[in-house]
């Protein structure tokens, strides 16, 4: 694929995300503004709308990929953006609930290039703010008069339970030395793919689609989500801190059992054994040790495996999509977003 094609697709995805922000942000801000002041301030800080003291800020609120998928799925099936904004806002609230909790669990000190909410407000308040965002998401749907809102609320609730199961598996894997690739992929699907799939399914439901079509778009989103997680795991090891907002090798420093790491550990190679020794010690890793760990993953084939898997998952996602939206023009926004997640810098 030529550079001009990639540039064009990148511009298309950027345009989709920009339109999403214009459509969804008013509903999202109105929802957050309805929270009690204590929770509103923490959520506003997390979204980049407020400084820690509550004064206005103009920070990074994230890419809005998940609400963009809601709108793009609805558009692909003939729906209109205005009628879908509430569902898209609900999905974005759930996503940010998971981010607030993930930062606490992982003790990540930064989010979107500034201190994480738990660092600024404390662990307890960050957890409570995350809980409030989850409840707020479901309230948006239960109060929405759209005929699909009830089914959407059920799907989103089931998705949150799956997300929690995936997060539990992620934490459990850090305590184990025998994690298989199959387990790791299932965890990634639950933790990341489930919400992207749910986003697509909600867009389909709000466009008037039946459950079978919603399920096909859910499968599209899940496979795209797995590709997203694979790329994210690569970035967690080899990403540029100026882009990620996190220290170089942050996932290795935390000894996360990310997909490239598990692929290396299960490779049966001497490099995999070297990585196992590094992951097996309790002392903090020096910069030199982090570099050696990253090199061991690459020599063991973990980096190549993750890149190949990302491509395979995207191919599977497109197969699911083409079965229910054969018109490439109608599917254009979904395809642009799918391409975006596999072309992130790492």
Secondary structure, 3 states (H helix, E strand, C coil): CCHHHHHHHHHHHHHHHHHHHHHHHHHHHHHHHCCCHHHHHHHHHHHCCECCCCCECCCCCCCCHHHHHHHHHHHHCCCCHHHHHHHHHHHHHHHHHHHHHHHHHHCCCEECCEECHHHHHCHHHHHHHHHHHHHHHHHHHHHCCCCCHHHHHHHHHHHHHHHHHHHHHHHHHHCCCCCCHHHHHHHHHHHHHHHHHHHHHHHHHHCCCCHHHHHHHHHHHHHHHHHHHHHHHHHHHHCCHHHHCCCCCHHHHCCCCCHHHHHHHCCCCHHHHHHHHHHHCCCCCCHHHHHHHHHHHHHCCHHHHHHHHHHHHHHHHHHHHHHHCCCCCCCHHHHHHHHHHHCCCC
